[in-house]
Amino acid sequence: MVDARLIYRIFMKRPLSIFVMTIMSMISFYMISNELMESISNKVYTQRIHNMFSINESRVGLIKMTDDVESGNIDIKKVKQDFEKSEYIKGIGFNSSDYIYEGINAEVYFIDESMLASYNISVENELKENMLKDTEYIPVVVGYNLRNRFNIGDVIDSSIGNKYRVYGYLAKDDAMYHEQKLFGGWTNSDLYNLDDSFVAIVDNVEDFRFFNWYYINFYVDEGDFNLAKEEILKIAENDNINIQVINRGEEILEAQEDNNILHSPNLYILIVVLLVNIITITIMTITYVMIEKRQYGILSICTYSRRKISFLIIKQNAIIVYLAAIIAWAINQKLYNGSIIIKLADYPSNLPYKITLYSTMIILPLVLFLIASLIIVISSMIPVILINRYKIPELIHSNN
């Protein structure tokens, strides 16, 4: 309480310098938080992408048809069968989806059973085999959040006339990757987190009416991707079709490289602004400490130890810097996200909410706290060393 009153009096003696230090710190923290927000969000996003795979992403590939498949000139089912003959491909299949409106409005994702091992989906082999034996209904497993609404054996109708039978439940945070780009497009608004969805595991997705003809997923053993790619391209050339073969691991690495803050054109500006802020706070603190040497000498006589005086100087800078960091973070939150405290209701789906929650409400404040702490330590170090070099009589008899 005594320290608080002392700090208040000290601040009232130098309001202009306190104002300048606070504004300088706010500007630097605003610029830092603005740049870090994008970088941290991308890192969190990438981590969520990792969660869609159960195997190394470098083993997973995407075949993208660049010809007009819908014209009927290409037998896409035969194309898949030709690719499937490759000795390097361990799983291959299309994706499809359907909707269930039975009071829940949930999506059903169709996947080929040969691709199941590549998705982060908790379905044991025994359960999968039982599902594949069903010839009357389409077998599904239910997302974690829907487990209390459906019992095993329940039959559910879909929007396009499909009938599904429930065989089991997924684990929390199970997820699957999309057949298109991992970064951008639909993935920005849908994590493909399966907590509120159904998954239908079937022998061949192409046996059903609707599936995406333009994308074929596949995976290989570790180290075999390039060999598989060469073989796939040769098959495509023999079938006279044009395709692109994308490595999911390379896609993720490329996104990480593009979003690396070290490659940001603003990095050097941020460093300069941060250094100017540190130098400004340090010089102003030194100036005030030198002016008020006698005041610190009196405090030393009044039972204030050198250590306590040092902490008093540090506390002054800490109040200024931490306050500036909080204000800058709050302004950035308001301008960037529309509100300081984010809510799930303000976001179209789970993915952007989780990315924003983790990056701007947890990770960014922690990073700003660490940067602010570093600024406080550096800017207080020289003033503390200087004041401790003086003996009490020298401080008391100072002309200032």
C-alpha positions as CSV (number, residue, x, y, z in Angstrom):
1,M,0.0,0.0,0.0
2,V,2.9,2.3,0.9
3,D,4.5,1.5,-2.5
4,A,1.3,2.3,-4.3
5,R,1.1,5.7,-2.7
6,L,4.8,6.4,-3.5
7,I,4.4,5.3,-7.1
8,Y,1.3,7.5,-7.5
9,R,3.2,10.6,-6.2
10,I,6.1,9.8,-8.5
11,F,3.8,9.5,-11.5
12,M,2.1,12.8,-10.6
13,K,5.5,14.5,-10.5
14,R,6.2,13.5,-14.1
15,P,2.9,13.1,-16.0
16,L,4.3,14.1,-19.4
17,S,7.1,11.5,-19.3
18,I,4.6,8.9,-18.1
19,F,2.2,9.8,-20.9
20,V,5.0,9.6,-23.6
21,M,6.3,6.2,-22.3
22,T,2.7,4.8,-22.2
23,I,1.9,6.0,-25.7
24,M,5.2,4.7,-27.1
25,S,4.6,1.4,-25.5
26,M,1.0,1.2,-26.8
27,I,2.2,1.9,-30.3
28,S,4.9,-0.8,-30.2
29,F,2.6,-3.4,-28.6
30,Y,-0.2,-2.6,-31.1
31,M,2.1,-3.2,-34.0
32,I,3.6,-6.3,-32.4
33,S,0.2,-7.8,-31.5
34,N,-1.2,-7.0,-35.0
35,E,1.7,-8.9,-36.6
36,L,1.8,-11.7,-34.1
37,M,-1.9,-12.3,-34.3
38,E,-1.7,-13.3,-37.9
39,S,1.4,-15.5,-37.4
40,I,0.0,-17.2,-34.2
41,S,-3.4,-17.7,-35.9
42,N,-1.7,-19.4,-38.8
43,K,0.3,-21.6,-36.5
44,V,-2.8,-22.6,-34.5
45,Y,-4.6,-23.2,-37.8
46,T,-1.7,-25.5,-39.0
47,Q,-1.9,-27.4,-35.7
48,R,-5.7,-28.0,-36.3
49,I,-4.8,-29.2,-39.8
50,H,-2.4,-31.7,-38.3
51,N,-5.3,-33.0,-36.2
52,M,-7.1,-34.2,-39.3
53,F,-4.4,-36.8,-40.0
54,S,-3.6,-40.0,-38.1
55,I,-0.4,-40.7,-40.1
56,N,2.5,-38.6,-41.3
57,E,1.1,-36.0,-43.8
58,S,3.9,-36.7,-46.2
59,R,2.4,-40.1,-46.8
60,V,-0.9,-38.7,-47.9
61,G,-1.6,-37.4,-51.4
62,L,-4.4,-35.8,-53.5
63,I,-5.0,-36.5,-57.2
64,K,-6.7,-33.5,-58.7
65,M,-8.4,-34.0,-62.1
66,T,-7.8,-31.0,-64.3
67,D,-10.0,-32.3,-67.2
68,D,-13.8,-31.9,-67.4
69,V,-14.8,-35.2,-65.7
70,E,-18.6,-34.3,-65.9
71,S,-18.5,-34.3,-69.7
72,G,-18.7,-38.1,-69.7
73,N,-15.5,-38.5,-71.7
74,I,-13.6,-39.9,-68.7
75,D,-14.6,-43.0,-66.8
76,I,-13.6,-41.8,-63.4
77,K,-14.3,-45.1,-61.7
78,K,-12.0,-46.9,-64.1
79,V,-9.3,-44.2,-63.5
80,K,-9.5,-44.8,-59.8
81,Q,-9.2,-48.6,-60.4
82,D,-6.1,-48.0,-62.6
83,F,-4.5,-46.0,-59.9
84,E,-5.4,-48.6,-57.3
85,K,-3.3,-51.1,-59.1
86,S,-0.1,-49.3,-58.1
87,E,2.0,-51.4,-55.8
88,Y,2.8,-48.3,-53.8
89,I,-0.7,-47.1,-53.0
90,K,-2.0,-48.5,-49.7
91,G,-5.4,-46.7,-49.7
92,I,-7.3,-44.7,-52.3
93,G,-10.8,-43.3,-52.5
94,F,-13.2,-40.4,-53.1
95,N,-15.1,-38.3,-50.6
96,S,-18.8,-37.6,-50.4
97,S,-21.3,-36.1,-48.0
98,D,-25.0,-36.0,-47.1
99,Y,-27.2,-34.1,-44.6
100,I,-29.4,-35.4,-41.8
101,Y,-32.2,-32.9,-40.8
102,E,-33.8,-35.1,-38.2
103,G,-33.8,-32.4,-35.6
104,I,-30.0,-31.8,-35.8
105,N,-28.9,-30.6,-39.2
106,A,-25.7,-32.7,-39.2
107,E,-23.5,-33.7,-42.0
108,V,-22.6,-37.3,-43.0
109,Y,-19.1,-37.7,-44.4
110,F,-18.6,-40.8,-46.7
111,I,-15.1,-42.3,-46.8
112,D,-13.6,-45.4,-48.5
113,E,-12.6,-48.0,-45.9
114,S,-9.2,-48.2,-47.5
115,M,-8.5,-44.6,-46.6
116,L,-9.7,-44.9,-42.9
117,A,-6.2,-45.3,-41.6
118,S,-5.1,-41.9,-42.8
119,Y,-7.9,-40.0,-41.0
120,N,-7.9,-39.1,-37.3
121,I,-11.0,-41.2,-36.8
122,S,-11.3,-43.6,-33.8
123,V,-12.9,-46.7,-35.4
124,E,-11.5,-50.1,-34.5
125,N,-11.0,-52.8,-37.2
126,E,-13.7,-55.0,-35.6
127,L,-16.3,-52.2,-35.7
128,K,-15.3,-51.4,-39.3
129,E,-15.7,-55.0,-40.4
130,N,-19.1,-55.1,-38.8
131,M,-20.1,-51.9,-40.6
132,L,-19.0,-53.2,-44.0
133,K,-21.2,-56.3,-43.6
134,D,-24.4,-54.2,-43.6
135,T,-26.1,-54.6,-46.9
136,E,-29.5,-53.1,-45.9
137,Y,-28.4,-49.7,-44.5
138,I,-25.5,-47.4,-44.8
139,P,-23.4,-47.9,-41.6
140,V,-22.4,-44.8,-39.7
141,V,-20.6,-43.8,-36.5
142,V,-21.9,-40.8,-34.5
143,G,-19.9,-37.7,-33.5
144,Y,-19.0,-37.2,-29.9
145,N,-21.5,-34.4,-29.2
146,L,-24.3,-36.5,-30.7
147,R,-23.6,-39.7,-28.7
148,N,-26.5,-39.1,-26.3
149,R,-29.0,-38.5,-29.0
150,F,-28.6,-41.7,-30.9
151,N,-28.4,-45.3,-29.8
152,I,-26.6,-48.2,-31.5
153,G,-29.0,-49.7,-34.0
154,D,-31.0,-46.5,-34.7
155,V,-32.0,-45.9,-38.3
156,I,-31.9,-42.4,-39.6
157,D,-33.2,-40.9,-42.9
158,S,-31.2,-38.3,-44.8
159,S,-32.2,-35.4,-47.1
160,I,-31.5,-37.4,-50.3
161,G,-33.3,-40.6,-49.3
162,N,-30.4,-42.5,-47.8
163,K,-31.0,-44.7,-44.7
164,Y,-28.3,-44.9,-42.1
165,R,-27.8,-47.3,-39.2
166,V,-25.8,-46.3,-36.1
167,Y,-23.0,-48.7,-35.3
168,G,-20.9,-46.7,-32.8
169,Y,-19.5,-43.4,-31.6
170,L,-16.4,-41.3,-32.4
171,A,-14.0,-40.0,-29.8
172,K,-13.9,-36.3,-28.9
173,D,-12.0,-34.1,-31.4
174,D,-11.9,-36.8,-34.1
175,A,-11.4,-35.1,-37.5
176,M,-10.8,-35.7,-41.2
177,Y,-9.0,-33.7,-43.9
178,H,-10.9,-32.2,-46.8
179,E,-10.3,-33.4,-50.4
180,Q,-9.5,-29.9,-51.6
181,K,-6.9,-27.4,-50.4
182,L,-6.0,-27.8,-46.7
183,F,-5.5,-24.0,-46.4
184,G,-8.2,-21.7,-47.7
185,G,-11.6,-22.5,-49.2
186,W,-14.0,-24.4,-47.0
187,T,-11.4,-25.4,-44.5
188,N,-11.4,-21.8,-43.2
189,S,-15.0,-22.1,-42.0
190,D,-15.1,-25.8,-41.2
191,L,-12.4,-27.8,-39.3
192,Y,-13.9,-31.1,-40.4
193,N,-14.0,-31.7,-36.7
194,L,-16.4,-34.6,-36.4
195,D,-17.9,-34.0,-33.0
196,D,-21.2,-32.8,-34.5
197,S,-21.2,-35.1,-37.6
198,F,-21.6,-38.6,-38.8
199,V,-19.1,-40.8,-40.7
200,A,-20.2,-43.4,-43.1
201,I,-17.5,-46.0,-43.8
202,V,-18.1,-47.9,-47.1
203,D,-16.2,-50.1,-49.5
204,N,-16.4,-47.6,-52.4
205,V,-17.8,-44.1,-52.2
206,E,-18.3,-44.1,-56.0
207,D,-21.0,-46.7,-55.6
208,F,-23.3,-43.9,-54.2
209,R,-25.0,-41.3,-56.3
210,F,-23.1,-38.2,-55.2
211,F,-19.3,-37.9,-54.8
212,N,-16.6,-35.5,-55.8
213,W,-15.3,-36.7,-59.1
214,Y,-12.5,-34.2,-59.3
215,Y,-10.5,-35.3,-56.2
216,I,-9.1,-38.7,-55.3
217,N,-7.3,-39.2,-52.0
218,F,-4.6,-41.8,-51.5
219,Y,-1.8,-42.7,-49.1
220,V,1.4,-44.7,-49.2
221,D,4.1,-46.2,-47.0
222,E,6.8,-44.0,-45.5
223,G,9.2,-42.9,-48.3
224,D,7.2,-44.2,-51.2
225,F,5.3,-41.0,-52.2
226,N,7.6,-39.9,-55.1
227,L,7.6,-43.5,-56.5
228,A,3.8,-43.6,-56.3
229,K,3.5,-40.1,-57.9
230,E,5.6,-41.2,-60.8
231,E,3.5,-44.3,-61.4
232,I,0.2,-42.3,-61.0
233,L,1.4,-39.8,-63.6
234,K,2.4,-42.6,-66.0
235,I,-1.0,-44.2,-65.6
236,A,-2.7,-40.8,-66.2
237,E,-0.6,-40.3,-69.4
238,N,-1.6,-43.7,-70.7
239,D,-5.3,-43.0,-70.0
240,N,-4.8,-39.6,-71.7
241,I,-6.0,-37.5,-68.8
242,N,-4.5,-34.5,-67.1
243,I,-4.0,-34.5,-63.4
244,Q,-2.1,-32.9,-60.5
245,V,-0.6,-34.9,-57.7
246,I,-0.3,-33.0,-54.4
247,N,1.7,-34.1,-51.3
248,R,-0.2,-33.1,-48.2
249,G,3.0,-32.8,-46.1
250,E,4.5,-30.4,-48.7
251,E,1.3,-28.4,-48.7
252,I,1.5,-27.9,-44.9
253,L,5.3,-27.1,-45.0
254,E,4.7,-24.5,-47.8
255,A,1.9,-22.9,-45.7
256,Q,4.2,-22.8,-42.7
257,E,7.0,-21.2,-44.7
258,D,4.7,-18.6,-46.2
259,N,3.3,-17.6,-42.7
260,N,6.6,-17.6,-40.9
261,I,6.9,-14.2,-39.1
262,L,10.7,-14.2,-39.9
263,H,9.7,-13.7,-43.5
264,S,7.4,-10.8,-42.7
265,P,8.3,-7.5,-44.5
266,N,7.4,-5.7,-41.3
267,L,9.8,-7.6,-39.1
268,Y,12.6,-5.1,-39.2
269,I,10.2,-2.2,-38.6
270,L,8.9,-4.1,-35.5
271,I,12.4,-4.6,-34.2
272,V,13.2,-0.9,-34.6
273,V,10.0,0.2,-32.9
274,L,10.6,-2.2,-30.0
275,L,14.2,-0.9,-29.6
276,V,13.2,2.7,-29.7
277,N,10.5,2.0,-27.1
278,I,13.1,0.3,-24.8
279,I,15.6,3.1,-25.3
280,T,12.9,5.8,-24.6
281,I,11.7,4.1,-21.4
282,T,15.3,3.5,-20.2
283,I,16.5,7.1,-20.8
284,M,13.4,8.6,-19.2
285,T,13.7,6.3,-16.2
286,I,17.4,7.1,-15.8
287,T,16.7,10.9,-16.1
288,Y,14.0,10.7,-13.4
289,V,16.1,8.5,-11.1
290,M,19.0,10.9,-11.4
291,I,16.8,13.9,-10.7
292,E,15.2,12.3,-7.6
293,K,18.4,10.8,-6.1
294,R,17.7,12.7,-2.8
295,Q,14.2,11.2,-2.6
296,Y,15.6,7.7,-2.9
297,G,18.2,8.6,-0.2
298,I,15.4,9.6,2.2
299,L,13.6,6.4,1.4
300,S,16.9,4.5,2.3
301,I,17.0,6.2,5.7
302,C,13.3,5.3,6.2
303,T,13.9,1.6,6.3
304,Y,13.8,1.1,2.5
305,S,16.6,-1.4,1.5
306,R,18.4,-1.1,-1.7
307,R,16.6,-4.1,-3.0
308,K,13.2,-2.5,-2.1
309,I,14.2,0.7,-3.9
310,S,15.3,-1.3,-7.0
311,F,11.9,-3.0,-7.0
312,L,10.2,0.4,-6.7
313,I,11.8,1.5,-9.9
314,I,11.0,-1.8,-11.6
315,K,7.3,-1.5,-10.5
316,Q,7.0,1.9,-12.0
317,N,8.1,0.7,-15.4
318,A,6.0,-2.5,-15.0
319,I,2.8,-0.5,-14.5
320,I,3.4,1.6,-17.6
321,V,4.5,-1.3,-19.9
322,Y,1.9,-3.9,-18.8
323,L,-0.9,-1.3,-18.9
324,A,0.2,-0.3,-22.5
325,A,0.3,-4.0,-23.5
326,I,-3.2,-4.6,-22.2
327,I,-4.7,-1.5,-23.9
328,A,-2.9,-2.3,-27.2
329,W,-4.2,-5.9,-27.1
330,A,-7.7,-4.8,-26.3
331,I,-7.7,-2.3,-29.2
332,N,-6.4,-4.9,-31.6
333,Q,-9.0,-7.4,-30.4
334,K,-11.8,-4.9,-31.0
335,L,-10.6,-3.8,-34.4
336,Y,-9.5,-7.3,-35.6
337,N,-12.2,-9.6,-34.1
338,G,-15.1,-7.1,-33.4
339,S,-15.0,-7.6,-29.6
340,I,-12.5,-7.9,-26.8
341,I,-14.0,-11.2,-25.5
342,I,-14.9,-13.5,-28.4
343,K,-18.0,-15.8,-28.4
344,L,-18.7,-18.9,-30.4
345,A,-22.0,-17.4,-31.5
346,D,-20.1,-14.7,-33.4
347,Y,-18.4,-17.3,-35.7
348,P,-19.8,-19.4,-38.5
349,S,-18.3,-22.6,-37.2
350,N,-16.0,-24.3,-34.9
351,L,-12.7,-23.7,-36.7
352,P,-12.4,-19.9,-36.8
353,Y,-13.7,-19.7,-33.2
354,K,-11.1,-22.1,-31.9
355,I,-8.3,-20.5,-33.9
356,T,-9.3,-17.0,-32.6
357,L,-9.8,-18.3,-29.1
358,Y,-6.4,-20.0,-28.8
359,S,-4.4,-17.4,-30.7
360,T,-5.8,-14.1,-29.5
361,M,-7.2,-15.0,-26.0
362,I,-4.5,-17.4,-24.8
363,I,-1.3,-17.5,-26.8
364,L,-1.0,-13.8,-27.9
365,P,-1.6,-12.4,-24.4
366,L,1.1,-14.8,-23.1
367,V,3.6,-13.7,-25.8
368,L,2.8,-10.0,-25.1
369,F,3.3,-10.6,-21.4
370,L,6.8,-12.2,-22.1
371,I,7.8,-9.3,-24.4
372,A,6.5,-6.7,-21.8
373,S,8.5,-8.5,-19.1
374,L,11.6,-8.4,-21.2
375,I,11.1,-4.7,-21.9
376,I,10.7,-4.0,-18.1
377,V,13.8,-5.9,-17.2
378,I,16.0,-4.2,-19.9
379,S,14.7,-0.7,-19.3
380,S,15.0,-1.0,-15.5
381,M,18.4,-2.6,-15.4
382,I,20.6,0.5,-16.0
383,P,18.6,2.9,-13.7
384,V,18.7,0.2,-10.9
385,I,22.5,-0.2,-11.3
386,L,23.1,3.5,-11.3
387,I,21.0,4.2,-8.1
388,N,22.8,1.3,-6.3
389,R,26.2,2.8,-7.0
390,Y,25.5,5.7,-4.8
391,K,26.0,5.6,-1.0
392,I,23.2,7.0,1.2
393,P,25.1,10.2,2.1
394,E,25.8,10.8,-1.6
395,L,22.1,10.5,-2.3
396,I,21.0,12.7,0.6
397,H,23.4,15.5,-0.2
398,S,22.6,15.4,-3.9
399,N,21.8,18.9,-5.3
400,N,18.8,17.5,-7.2
